[in-house]
Amino acid sequence: DSFDILGDGVKELLVGRDDGMLEIYNFESADDPVLRYDHALSESIASIQGGCVGKDGYDEILASTYSGWLTGLTTEPVHREGGAGEELKLSQEMQSKISSLRNELEHLQMKVLQEREKYQQSAQSSTAVSSVPAFSVNDKFTLNKDDASYSLILEVQTAIDNVLVQSDVPVDLLDVDKNSAVVSFSSCDSE
């Protein structure tokens, strides 16, 4: 997307990448765009949009991720500084917002507890049936021409505990910055 998030009268280029990077480029000179800000998300970005969403007068960037999460980055200051000895007073709007969020959190916690109890009861019944849930996998296996390596990217809408890569030819696994996996090698049994 293109949007004037910096408020300087010139639109910036908002980029959401498959690897989860959100980047803002500014066109200060006519030659090349300049990276002004970046933020790493934990999954690929499906779409990105700039605009005024949450509060009048403060622009935001919204990014939708692969699993459907919406992430917002705002220009609204999150910290307010007071002078020496000055107490920070919350507005009535902010107090009601905090109270509403606390009530919603308590409601969700109660709902989770009820669903856990319901699951435990149904799992212990004699008629319980176990099944593996179906989920879609977002996978990419791309060639990196610079170092003649392949990148394997896997995304699912649930936590990934293990990935098994099996090959009948020798494979070297390279570690990358965004990799949070613990790699374990085992030699193949020829039989």
Residue, then its C-alpha position, 0 to 999 in steps of 0.5 A: d500500500s502507499f500512505d503518508i504515515l509520516g505526515d510529511g505530505v509524501k506517501e510512503l510505501l508500506v510493504g508486507r512480506d511473506d517472511g513476516m517483515l513489515e517495512i516502510y519506505n520513504f522517497e526522500s530522493a528521486d533515486d532509491p527508496v529509503l527504509r524508514y522503519d521495519h517490524a518483524l511479525s511471527e508469520s507471513i503478511a497477507s495484506i497491509q493497509g494504511g489509514c485512520v482506524g482507531k482514533d481520529g488524528y492518529d494514522e495507523i498501519l494494519a497488517s493481516t497475517y496468514s492465520g487471520w490475525l490483525t496487527g496494528l501499528t499506530t502513530e499515537p503516543v503510548h507513553r505520556e510524560g508528566g512533570a516532577g511530582e505530577e500525577l498521571k490522571l486517566s481520562q474517563e474514556m481511558q478508564s472505561k476502556i480499561s474496565s471494559l477490557r478487564n471484563e472481556l478478559e475475565h469473560l474469556q478466561m471463564k469461557v476457556l475454563q468451561e470449554r476445558e471442563k467440557y472437553q475433559q468430560s467428553a474425552q473421558s466418556s466411553t463414546a469419545v472419538s479421537s480425530v486429527p483436525a484438518f488444517s491447511v498448510n502454507d508451504k514454499f520451497t524457493l531457490n535462493k540464487d545468491d548462495a545456491s540454497y533452497s528456503l523451506i517455509l512452512e506455516v500452519q494455523t496451529a503450533i508446529d512441534n516437529v518437521l521431519v525432512q527425509s532425503d536419499v541424498p546428503v543435505d546441509l541445513l543452514d541456520v538463518d536469523k529468523n529460524s527458531a527451530v532446534v535442528s537434530f541430524s541423524s544418519c540414514d540407515s541404508e536398509 
